[in-house]
Amino acid sequence: MRIPLTRYGLPQVAIYPILVLAVMVGLCVAFGPALWLIPVQAVFFLILVWMLSFFRDPKRTIIPDEAILYSPADGTITDIDEVDDSALGTRALRIGMFLSVFNVHVNRAPCSVRVEKVMYRKGAFINAMSPDSSRVNESNDTLMTRLFAPQDKLLVRQISGAIARHIVCEAREGSEYRQGQQFGMIKFGSRAELYLPAPDGERGRNFEVAVKIGDPVRAGLTPLVRYLP
């Protein structure tokens, strides 16, 4: 039987709930039956449910389509713009998304890729809803090359937020991931970004953006970009 909790959540998914349960039991032992304990225990119970919910890993059926770049994260689209100073070394389209503490935080490959490089950067922990957090916050860049045409380079950036303090990325140079395959997570509220080379008809980079600002997205299910014939 599959347990719908991500392995990326260890050890927190094992330790935190035990600590909360220990506090709840300790309060009962110390103070016995008391009316004021009911709302207190209710709060701790909600915290326990939220902790388990945060590390959930719902089963998802990925429909392969290499003409599509699926969202690498659950969340809400916060910005769609072109940037000159991308890690791709060329002008790039950036699609940013904010992950609240209630979203699934597992990250997935937007298409079938080979990992070229993984780059971790220390930084601050400002609000991840701001595009500025991409420049100053702790982050992890996974540079990838599409395995199908157009064989462009892509980049997925995992960014810590004001609450998040830990990025997990199991991708390594040379490893390959199929479309929608999990490669990491960001623990607690955070931000994720997808970078791809800006449209260029002369080089066969014709695509349309399939989302707009404010749209909810789900990793491995929501198309962000569709390549055109």
Accessible surface in RSA format (square Angstrom, percent):
REM  Atomic radii and reference values for relative SASA: ProtOr
REM  Chains: A
REM  Algorithm: Lee & Richards
REM  Probe-radius: 1.40
REM  Slices: 20
REM RES _ NUM      All-atoms   Total-Side   Main-Chain    Non-polar    All polar
REM                ABS   REL    ABS   REL    ABS   REL    ABS   REL    ABS   REL
RES MET A   1   234.89 121.6 150.83  99.8  84.06 200.1 128.13 108.9 106.76 141.4
RES ARG A   2   116.46  48.9  92.23  47.0  24.24  57.7  65.91  90.1  50.55  30.6
RES ILE A   3   125.49  71.4 112.08  83.5  13.41  32.3 113.30  81.6  12.19  33.1
RES PRO A   4    72.14  52.6  71.72  65.4   0.42   1.5  71.72  59.2   0.42   2.6
RES LEU A   5    58.93  32.8  43.13  30.9  15.80  39.7  43.13  30.3  15.80  42.5
RES THR A   6     2.90   2.1   0.37   0.4   2.52   6.0   0.99   1.3   1.90   2.9
RES ARG A   7   137.63  57.8 120.53  61.4  17.10  40.7  67.12  91.7  70.51  42.7
RES TYR A   8    13.85   6.5   8.05   4.6   5.80  15.1  12.31   9.3   1.54   1.9
RES GLY A   9     0.00   0.0   0.00   N/A   0.00   0.0   0.00   0.0   0.00   0.0
RES LEU A  10   103.63  57.7  89.61  64.1  14.02  35.2  89.74  63.0  13.89  37.4
RES PRO A  11    77.25  56.3  75.91  69.2   1.34   4.9  77.23  63.8   0.01   0.1
RES GLN A  12    28.72  16.1  28.26  20.7   0.46   1.1   3.84   8.2  24.89  18.9
RES VAL A  13    18.40  12.1  10.44   9.5   7.96  19.2  11.07   9.6   7.33  19.9
RES ALA A  14    47.67  43.8  38.90  60.0   8.78  20.0  46.73  65.8   0.95   2.5
RES ILE A  15    83.90  47.7  82.78  61.7   1.11   2.7  83.88  60.4   0.02   0.0
RES TYR A  16    75.15  35.1  74.21  42.2   0.94   2.5  39.31  29.5  35.83  44.2
RES PRO A  17    12.25   8.9  12.25  11.2   0.00   0.0  12.25  10.1   0.00   0.0
RES ILE A  18   111.29  63.3 110.32  82.2   0.97   2.3 110.63  79.7   0.65   1.8
RES LEU A  19   101.46  56.5 100.75  72.1   0.71   1.8 100.94  70.9   0.52   1.4
RES VAL A  20    12.74   8.4  11.48  10.4   1.27   3.1  12.73  11.1   0.02   0.1
RES LEU A  21    84.18  46.9  84.08  60.1   0.10   0.3  84.18  59.1   0.00   0.0
RES ALA A  22    58.81  54.1  42.27  65.2  16.53  37.6  50.59  71.2   8.22  21.8
RES VAL A  23    68.32  45.0  61.14  55.3   7.18  17.3  67.61  58.7   0.70   1.9
RES MET A  24    30.65  15.9  30.34  20.1   0.30   0.7  30.65  26.1   0.00   0.0
RES VAL A  25    92.20  60.7  89.96  81.4   2.24   5.4  92.18  80.1   0.02   0.1
RES GLY A  26    34.63  42.7   0.00   N/A  34.63  42.7  31.39  86.1   3.25   7.3
RES LEU A  27    35.57  19.8  34.31  24.5   1.26   3.2  34.72  24.4   0.85   2.3
RES CYS A  28    64.00  48.4  57.87  64.5   6.13  14.4  22.87  57.9  41.13  44.4
RES VAL A  29   122.34  80.5  93.80  84.9  28.54  68.8 100.99  87.7  21.35  57.9
RES ALA A  30    73.90  68.0  35.42  54.7  38.49  87.6  45.15  63.6  28.76  76.2
RES PHE A  31   110.77  55.4  86.49  53.6  24.28  63.2  93.72  56.8  17.05  48.8
RES GLY A  32    24.49  30.2   0.00   N/A  24.49  30.2  22.01  60.4   2.48   5.5
RES PRO A  33   145.01 105.7 110.89 101.1  34.12 124.0 123.04 101.6  21.97 136.5
RES ALA A  34    30.39  27.9  13.07  20.2  17.32  39.4  23.13  32.6   7.25  19.2
RES LEU A  35   153.92  85.7 143.13 102.4  10.79  27.1 143.54 100.8  10.38  27.9
RES TRP A  36   127.16  51.0 117.42  56.8   9.74  22.9 107.06  57.1  20.10  32.6
RES LEU A  37     8.81   4.9   8.81   6.3   0.00   0.0   8.81   6.2   0.00   0.0
RES ILE A  38   113.48  64.6 107.82  80.3   5.66  13.7 111.74  80.5   1.74   4.7
RES PRO A  39    77.71  56.6  72.17  65.8   5.55  20.2  77.24  63.8   0.47   2.9
RES VAL A  40    48.95  32.2  45.75  41.4   3.20   7.7  48.92  42.5   0.03   0.1
RES GLN A  41    28.62  16.0  28.03  20.5   0.59   1.4  24.11  51.3   4.51   3.4
RES ALA A  42    49.88  45.9  41.97  64.8   7.91  18.0  49.11  69.2   0.77   2.0
RES VAL A  43    83.72  55.1  83.53  75.6   0.19   0.5  83.68  72.7   0.04   0.1
RES PHE A  44    53.02  26.5  53.02  32.8   0.00   0.0  53.02  32.1   0.00   0.0
RES PHE A  45   110.11  55.1 110.11  68.2   0.00   0.0 110.11  66.8   0.00   0.0
RES LEU A  46   118.36  65.9 113.82  81.4   4.55  11.4 114.19  80.2   4.18  11.2
RES ILE A  47    64.00  36.4  62.05  46.2   1.95   4.7  63.92  46.0   0.08   0.2
RES LEU A  48    19.53  10.9  19.53  14.0   0.00   0.0  19.53  13.7   0.00   0.0
RES VAL A  49    70.60  46.5  68.72  62.2   1.89   4.6  69.80  60.6   0.80   2.2
RES TRP A  50    67.89  27.2  64.36  31.2   3.52   8.3  66.87  35.7   1.02   1.7
RES MET A  51    31.00  16.1  30.24  20.0   0.76   1.8  30.83  26.2   0.17   0.2
RES LEU A  52    69.24  38.6  67.99  48.6   1.25   3.2  68.34  48.0   0.90   2.4
RES SER A  53    41.96  35.5  35.17  46.9   6.79  15.6  22.02  46.9  19.94  27.9
RES PHE A  54     1.07   0.5   0.10   0.1   0.97   2.5   0.64   0.4   0.43   1.2
RES PHE A  55     1.86   0.9   1.52   0.9   0.34   0.9   1.86   1.1   0.00   0.0
RES ARG A  56    71.05  29.8  70.51  35.9   0.53   1.3  33.47  45.7  37.57  22.8
RES ASP A  57    13.52   9.5  13.52  13.5   0.00   0.0   0.15   0.4  13.37  13.3
RES PRO A  58    44.42  32.4  38.70  35.3   5.72  20.8  44.29  36.6   0.13   0.8
RES LYS A  59   170.86  83.4 141.80  87.0  29.06  69.2  85.84  77.3  85.02  90.6
RES ARG A  60    36.89  15.5  12.69   6.5  24.20  57.6   8.76  12.0  28.13  17.0
RES THR A  61   108.49  77.2  94.26  95.6  14.23  33.9  69.18  92.9  39.31  59.4
RES ILE A  62    37.75  21.5  21.32  15.9  16.42  39.6  21.32  15.4  16.42  44.6
RES ILE A  63   125.80  71.6 123.19  91.8   2.61   6.3 124.24  89.5   1.56   4.2
RES PRO A  64   107.95  78.7  88.68  80.8  19.28  70.1  88.99  73.5  18.97 117.9
RES ASP A  65    58.50  41.0  51.12  50.9   7.38  17.4  16.30  38.4  42.20  42.1
RES GLU A  66    38.60  22.2  31.37  23.7   7.22  17.2  26.26  50.8  12.34  10.1
RES ALA A  67    46.77  43.0  40.55  62.6   6.22  14.1  44.19  62.2   2.58   6.8
RES ILE A  68    19.68  11.2  19.68  14.7   0.00   0.0  19.68  14.2   0.00   0.0
RES LEU A  69     0.00   0.0   0.00   0.0   0.00   0.0   0.00   0.0   0.00   0.0
RES TYR A  70    13.18   6.2  13.18   7.5   0.00   0.0   3.02   2.3  10.16  12.5
RES SER A  71     0.02   0.0   0.00   0.0   0.02   0.0   0.00   0.0   0.02   0.0
RES PRO A  72     0.00   0.0   0.00   0.0   0.00   0.0   0.00   0.0   0.00   0.0
RES ALA A  73     0.00   0.0   0.00   0.0   0.00   0.0   0.00   0.0   0.00   0.0
RES ASP A  74     6.79   4.8   6.75   6.7   0.04   0.1   0.69   1.6   6.10   6.1
RES GLY A  75     3.19   3.9   0.00   N/A   3.19   3.9   0.19   0.5   3.00   6.7
RES THR A  76    56.22  40.0  56.22  57.0   0.00   0.0  28.50  38.3  27.72  41.9
RES ILE A  77     1.63   0.9   0.00   0.0   1.63   3.9   0.00   0.0   1.63   4.4
RES THR A  78    31.32  22.3  13.24  13.4  18.08  43.1  16.24  21.8  15.08  22.8
RES ASP A  79    12.25   8.6  12.22  12.2   0.03   0.1  12.25  28.8   0.00   0.0
RES ILE A  80    48.05  27.3  25.11  18.7  22.94  55.3  25.11  18.1  22.94  62.3
RES ASP A  81    53.34  37.4  45.38  45.2   7.96  18.8  33.62  79.1  19.72  19.7
RES GLU A  82    73.29  42.1  51.38  38.9  21.91  52.2  16.00  30.9  57.29  46.8
RES VAL A  83    25.26  16.6  21.15  19.1   4.11   9.9  25.26  22.0   0.00   0.0
RES ASP A  84   106.39  74.5  85.58  85.2  20.81  49.2  34.98  82.3  71.41  71.2
RES ASP A  85   128.96  90.3  96.76  96.3  32.20  76.1  49.89 117.4  79.07  78.9
RES SER A  86    14.15  12.0   0.01   0.0  14.14  32.6   2.99   6.4  11.16  15.6
RES ALA A  87    48.25  44.4  14.06  21.7  34.19  77.8  27.02  38.1  21.23  56.2
RES LEU A  88    22.81  12.7   1.26   0.9  21.55  54.2   2.78   2.0  20.03  53.9
RES GLY A  89    73.46  90.6   0.00   N/A  73.46  90.6  39.42 108.2  34.04  76.2
RES THR A  90    50.12  35.6  40.81  41.4   9.31  22.2  29.60  39.8  20.51  31.0
RES ARG A  91   107.70  45.2 100.96  51.5   6.74  16.1  47.43  64.8  60.27  36.5
RES ALA A  92     0.00   0.0   0.00   0.0   0.00   0.0   0.00   0.0   0.00   0.0
RES LEU A  93    11.27   6.3  11.27   8.1   0.00   0.0  11.27   7.9   0.00   0.0
RES ARG A  94    25.18  10.6  25.18  12.8   0.00   0.0   0.00   0.0  25.18  15.3
RES ILE A  95     0.00   0.0   0.00   0.0   0.00   0.0   0.00   0.0   0.00   0.0
RES GLY A  96     0.00   0.0   0.00   N/A   0.00   0.0   0.00   0.0   0.00   0.0
RES MET A  97     0.00   0.0   0.00   0.0   0.00   0.0   0.00   0.0   0.00   0.0
RES PHE A  98    41.26  20.6  40.64  25.2   0.62   1.6  40.64  24.6   0.62   1.8
RES LEU A  99     0.07   0.0   0.07   0.0   0.00   0.0   0.07   0.0   0.00   0.0
RES SER A 100    35.11  29.7  33.93  45.3   1.19   2.7  27.92  59.5   7.19  10.1
RES VAL A 101    32.08  21.1  30.75  27.8   1.33   3.2  30.75  26.7   1.33   3.6
RES PHE A 102   144.48  72.3 134.27  83.2  10.21  26.6 136.73  82.9   7.75  22.2
RES ASN A 103    39.43  27.2  38.65  37.3   0.79   1.9   0.79   1.9  38.65  37.4
RES VAL A 104     9.62   6.3   9.06   8.2   0.56   1.4   9.06   7.9   0.56   1.5
RES HIS A 105     0.40   0.2   0.00   0.0   0.40   1.0   0.00   0.0   0.40   0.5
RES VAL A 106     2.40   1.6   2.00   1.8   0.40   1.0   2.00   1.7   0.40   1.1
RES ASN A 107     0.00   0.0   0.00   0.0   0.00   0.0   0.00   0.0   0.00   0.0
RES ARG A 108    20.20   8.5  20.20  10.3   0.00   0.0   0.00   0.0  20.20  12.2
RES ALA A 109     0.29   0.3   0.28   0.4   0.01   0.0   0.28   0.4   0.01   0.0
RES PRO A 110     0.00   0.0   0.00   0.0   0.00   0.0   0.00   0.0   0.00   0.0
RES CYS A 111     0.22   0.2   0.22   0.2   0.00   0.0   0.00   0.0   0.22   0.2
RES SER A 112    12.21  10.3  11.99  16.0   0.22   0.5   3.63   7.7   8.58  12.0
RES VAL A 113     0.00   0.0   0.00   0.0   0.00   0.0   0.00   0.0   0.00   0.0
RES ARG A 114    87.98  36.9  87.98  44.8   0.00   0.0  22.87  31.3  65.10  39.5
RES VAL A 115     1.27   0.8   0.10   0.1   1.18   2.8   0.10   0.1   1.18   3.2
RES GLU A 116    48.33  27.7  39.82  30.1   8.51  20.3   7.24  14.0  41.09  33.5
RES LYS A 117   108.26  52.8 107.88  66.2   0.38   0.9  55.56  50.0  52.70  56.1
RES VAL A 118    49.28  32.4  22.86  20.7  26.43  63.7  22.86  19.9  26.43  71.7
RES MET A 119    58.84  30.5  51.91  34.4   6.93  16.5  31.76  27.0  27.08  35.9
RES TYR A 120   117.42  54.8  86.05  49.0  31.37  81.6  72.52  54.5  44.90  55.3
RES ARG A 121    90.00  37.8  86.26  44.0   3.74   8.9  63.52  86.8  26.48  16.0
RES LYS A 122   172.37  84.1 155.30  95.3  17.08  40.7  98.49  88.6  73.89  78.7
RES GLY A 123    35.42  43.7   0.00   N/A  35.42  43.7  18.14  49.8  17.27  38.7
RES ALA A 124    44.53  40.9  33.62  51.9  10.91  24.8  42.34  59.6   2.19   5.8
RES PHE A 125    65.06  32.6  49.16  30.4  15.90  41.4  50.35  30.5  14.71  42.1
RES ILE A 126    70.94  40.4  63.82  47.5   7.11  17.1  70.94  51.1   0.00   0.0
RES ASN A 127    85.00  58.6  79.90  77.2   5.10  12.3  26.85  64.6  58.15  56.2
RES ALA A 128     1.82   1.7   0.66   1.0   1.16   2.6   0.66   0.9   1.16   3.1
RES MET A 129   103.94  53.8  95.97  63.5   7.97  19.0  69.15  58.8  34.79  46.1
RES SER A 130    36.87  31.2  32.05  42.8   4.81  11.1  28.09  59.8   8.77  12.3
RES PRO A 131    52.04  37.9  50.07  45.6   1.97   7.2  50.46  41.7   1.58   9.8
RES ASP A 132    72.52  50.8  71.62  71.3   0.90   2.1   8.04  18.9  64.48  64.3
RES SER A 133     0.00   0.0   0.00   0.0   0.00   0.0   0.00   0.0   0.00   0.0
RES SER A 134     1.32   1.1   1.28   1.7   0.03   0.1   0.03   0.1   1.29   1.8
RES ARG A 135   152.78  64.1 133.71  68.2  19.07  45.4  64.62  88.3  88.16  53.4
RES VAL A 136    59.18  38.9  48.50  43.9  10.68  25.7  53.74  46.7   5.44  14.8
RES ASN A 137     0.00   0.0   0.00   0.0   0.00   0.0   0.00   0.0   0.00   0.0
RES GLU A 138    17.19   9.9  17.19  13.0   0.00   0.0   0.68   1.3  16.50  13.5
RES SER A 139     2.87   2.4   2.87   3.8   0.00   0.0   0.00   0.0   2.87   4.0
RES ASN A 140     8.20   5.7   8.20   7.9   0.00   0.0   0.32   0.8   7.88   7.6
RES ASP A 141    14.61  10.2  14.53  14.5   0.08   0.2   1.63   3.8  12.99  13.0
RES THR A 142     0.10   0.1   0.10   0.1   0.00   0.0   0.00   0.0   0.10   0.1
RES LEU A 143    22.59  12.6  22.59  16.2   0.00   0.0  22.59  15.9   0.00   0.0
RES MET A 144     1.36   0.7   1.36   0.9   0.00   0.0   1.36   1.2   0.00   0.0
RES THR A 145    13.87   9.9  13.87  14.1   0.00   0.0  13.48  18.1   0.39   0.6
RES ARG A 146     1.66   0.7   0.88   0.4   0.78   1.9   0.64   0.9   1.02   0.6
RES LEU A 147    53.93  30.0  37.46  26.8  16.46  41.4  37.88  26.6  16.05  43.2
RES PHE A 148   105.09  52.6 101.81  63.1   3.27   8.5 104.84  63.6   0.25   0.7
RES ALA A 149    86.97  80.0  63.69  98.3  23.28  52.9  63.81  89.9  23.16  61.3
RES PRO A 150    31.74  23.1  26.21  23.9   5.53  20.1  31.74  26.2   0.00   0.0
RES GLN A 151   123.31  69.0  96.72  70.7  26.59  63.3  20.38  43.4 102.93  78.1
RES ASP A 152    19.55  13.7  15.57  15.5   3.98   9.4   4.00   9.4  15.55  15.5
RES LYS A 153    88.57  43.2  86.04  52.8   2.53   6.0  63.54  57.2  25.03  26.7
RES LEU A 154     0.00   0.0   0.00   0.0   0.00   0.0   0.00   0.0   0.00   0.0
RES LEU A 155     0.95   0.5   0.95   0.7   0.00   0.0   0.95   0.7   0.00   0.0
RES VAL A 156     0.09   0.1   0.02   0.0   0.07   0.2   0.02   0.0   0.07   0.2
RES ARG A 157    28.75  12.1  28.75  14.7   0.00   0.0   0.00   0.0  28.75  17.4
RES GLN A 158     0.07   0.0   0.07   0.1   0.00   0.0   0.07   0.2   0.00   0.0
RES ILE A 159     0.00   0.0   0.00   0.0   0.00   0.0   0.00   0.0   0.00   0.0
RES SER A 160     0.00   0.0   0.00   0.0   0.00   0.0   0.00   0.0   0.00   0.0
RES GLY A 161     0.51   0.6   0.00   N/A   0.51   0.6   0.51   1.4   0.00   0.0
RES ALA A 162    56.11  51.6  40.21  62.1  15.90  36.2  40.33  56.8  15.78  41.8
RES ILE A 163   105.48  60.0  92.61  69.0  12.87  31.0  96.52  69.5   8.96  24.3
RES ALA A 164     0.00   0.0   0.00   0.0   0.00   0.0   0.00   0.0   0.00   0.0
RES ARG A 165   132.73  55.7 115.10  58.7  17.62  42.0  57.00  77.9  75.73  45.9
RES HIS A 166    87.41  47.8  86.82  60.3   0.58   1.5  52.90  54.5  34.51  40.2
RES ILE A 167    22.03  12.5   3.31   2.5  18.72  45.1   3.31   2.4  18.72  50.8
RES VAL A 168    30.18  19.9  27.24  24.7   2.94   7.1  30.18  26.2   0.00   0.0
RES CYS A 169    21.50  16.3   4.87   5.4  16.62  39.1   5.07  12.8  16.43  17.7
RES GLU A 170    63.25  36.3  50.50  38.2  12.76  30.4  26.39  51.0  36.86  30.1
RES ALA A 171     0.32   0.3   0.32   0.5   0.00   0.0   0.32   0.4   0.00   0.0
RES ARG A 172   147.67  62.0 147.13  75.0   0.54   1.3  68.92  94.2  78.75  47.7
RES GLU A 173   136.73  78.5 108.88  82.4  27.84  66.3  31.36  60.7 105.37  86.0
RES GLY A 174    46.49  57.3   0.00   N/A  46.49  57.3  27.19  74.6  19.30  43.2
RES SER A 175    37.56  31.7  26.65  35.6  10.91  25.1  36.47  77.7   1.09   1.5
RES GLU A 176   104.10  59.8  78.79  59.6  25.31  60.3  23.58  45.6  80.52  65.7
RES TYR A 177    17.84   8.3  15.50   8.8   2.33   6.1   9.75   7.3   8.09  10.0
RES ARG A 178   165.22  69.4 159.47  81.3   5.74  13.7  62.87  85.9 102.34  62.0
RES GLN A 179    11.22   6.3   3.40   2.5   7.82  18.6   3.40   7.2   7.82   5.9
RES GLY A 180     1.56   1.9   0.00   N/A   1.56   1.9   0.70   1.9   0.85   1.9
RES GLN A 181    56.07  31.4  50.32  36.8   5.75  13.7  13.38  28.5  42.69  32.4
RES GLN A 182    27.52  15.4  24.03  17.6   3.49   8.3  11.09  23.6  16.43  12.5
RES PHE A 183     0.98   0.5   0.98   0.6   0.00   0.0   0.98   0.6   0.00   0.0
RES GLY A 184     0.00   0.0   0.00   N/A   0.00   0.0   0.00   0.0   0.00   0.0
RES MET A 185     0.44   0.2   0.44   0.3   0.00   0.0   0.44   0.4   0.00   0.0
RES ILE A 186     0.00   0.0   0.00   0.0   0.00   0.0   0.00   0.0   0.00   0.0
RES LYS A 187     4.20   2.0   4.20   2.6   0.00   0.0   1.29   1.2   2.91   3.1
RES PHE A 188    35.82  17.9  35.82  22.2   0.00   0.0  35.82  21.7   0.00   0.0
RES GLY A 189     6.98   8.6   0.00   N/A   6.98   8.6   6.58  18.0   0.41   0.9
RES SER A 190     0.00   0.0   0.00   0.0   0.00   0.0   0.00   0.0   0.00   0.0
RES ARG A 191     0.00   0.0   0.00   0.0   0.00   0.0   0.00   0.0   0.00   0.0
RES ALA A 192     0.00   0.0   0.00   0.0   0.00   0.0   0.00   0.0   0.00   0.0
RES GLU A 193     0.00   0.0   0.00   0.0   0.00   0.0   0.00   0.0   0.00   0.0
RES LEU A 194     0.00   0.0   0.00   0.0   0.00   0.0   0.00   0.0   0.00   0.0
RES TYR A 195     8.04   3.8   8.04   4.6   0.00   0.0   4.18   3.1   3.86   4.8
RES LEU A 196     0.85   0.5   0.85   0.6   0.00   0.0   0.85   0.6   0.00   0.0
RES PRO A 197     5.80   4.2   5.07   4.6   0.73   2.7   5.07   4.2   0.73   4.5
RES ALA A 198    11.75  10.8   9.81  15.1   1.94   4.4   9.81  13.8   1.94   5.2
RES PRO A 199    70.21  51.2  48.31  44.0  21.90  79.6  48.50  40.0  21.71 134.9
RES ASP A 200    44.44  31.1  38.51  38.3   5.93  14.0  14.29  33.6  30.15  30.1
RES GLY A 201    52.36  64.6   0.00   N/A  52.36  64.6  23.53  64.6  28.83  64.6
RES GLU A 202   176.30 101.2 135.03 102.2  41.27  98.3  57.84 111.9 118.45  96.7
RES ARG A 203   169.96  71.4 139.43  71.1  30.53  72.7  41.89  57.3 128.07  77.6
RES GLY A 204    44.80  55.3   0.00   N/A  44.80  55.3  28.44  78.0  16.36  36.6
RES ARG A 205    38.78  16.3  38.78  19.8   0.00   0.0   1.54   2.1  37.23  22.6
RES ASN A 206    60.31  41.6  57.03  55.1   3.28   7.9  11.31  27.2  48.99  47.4
RES PHE A 207    21.59  10.8   3.07   1.9  18.52  48.2   3.07   1.9  18.52  53.0
RES GLU A 208    80.36  46.1  75.12  56.8   5.24  12.5  25.68  49.7  54.68  44.6
RES VAL A 209    55.61  36.6  28.34  25.7  27.27  65.7  28.34  24.6  27.27  74.0
RES ALA A 210    37.13  34.1   1.83   2.8  35.29  80.3  11.50  16.2  25.63  67.9
RES VAL A 211    17.25  11.4   4.42   4.0  12.83  30.9   8.16   7.1   9.09  24.7
RES LYS A 212   140.08  68.3 138.44  84.9   1.64   3.9 102.50  92.3  37.57  40.0
RES ILE A 213   108.55  61.8  89.11  66.4  19.44  46.9  89.11  64.2  19.44  52.8
RES GLY A 214    47.84  59.0   0.00   N/A  47.84  59.0  27.88  76.5  19.97  44.7
RES ASP A 215    29.75  20.8  29.26  29.1   0.49   1.2   7.21  17.0  22.55  22.5
RES PRO A 216   109.05  79.5  97.99  89.3  11.07  40.2  98.32  81.2  10.74  66.7
RES VAL A 217     4.19   2.8   0.00   0.0   4.19  10.1   0.94   0.8   3.25   8.8
RES ARG A 218   132.65  55.7 132.65  67.6   0.00   0.0  35.18  48.1  97.47  59.1
RES ALA A 219     0.49   0.4   0.49   0.8   0.00   0.0   0.49   0.7   0.00   0.0
RES GLY A 220     0.37   0.5   0.00   N/A   0.37   0.5   0.00   0.0   0.37   0.8
RES LEU A 221    52.47  29.2  34.67  24.8  17.80  44.8  35.95  25.3  16.51  44.4
RES THR A 222    29.48  21.0  27.22  27.6   2.26   5.4  18.28  24.6  11.20  16.9
RES PRO A 223    30.82  22.5  29.82  27.2   1.00   3.6  29.82  24.6   1.00   6.2
RES LEU A 224     0.00   0.0   0.00   0.0   0.00   0.0   0.00   0.0   0.00   0.0
RES VAL A 225     0.00   0.0   0.00   0.0   0.00   0.0   0.00   0.0   0.00   0.0
RES ARG A 226    96.79  40.6  96.79  49.3   0.00   0.0  27.09  37.0  69.70  42.2
RES TYR A 227    22.35  10.4  10.94   6.2  11.41  29.7  10.65   8.0  11.70  14.4
RES LEU A 228    85.46  47.6  69.77  49.9  15.69  39.4  70.52  49.5  14.93  40.2
RES PRO A 229   171.35 124.9 103.57  94.4  67.78 246.4 145.21 119.9  26.14 162.5
END  Absolute sums over single chains surface
CHAIN  1 A    11295.5       9307.0       1988.5       7325.1       3970.4
END  Absolute sums over all chains
TOTAL         11295.5       9307.0       1988.5       7325.1       3970.4
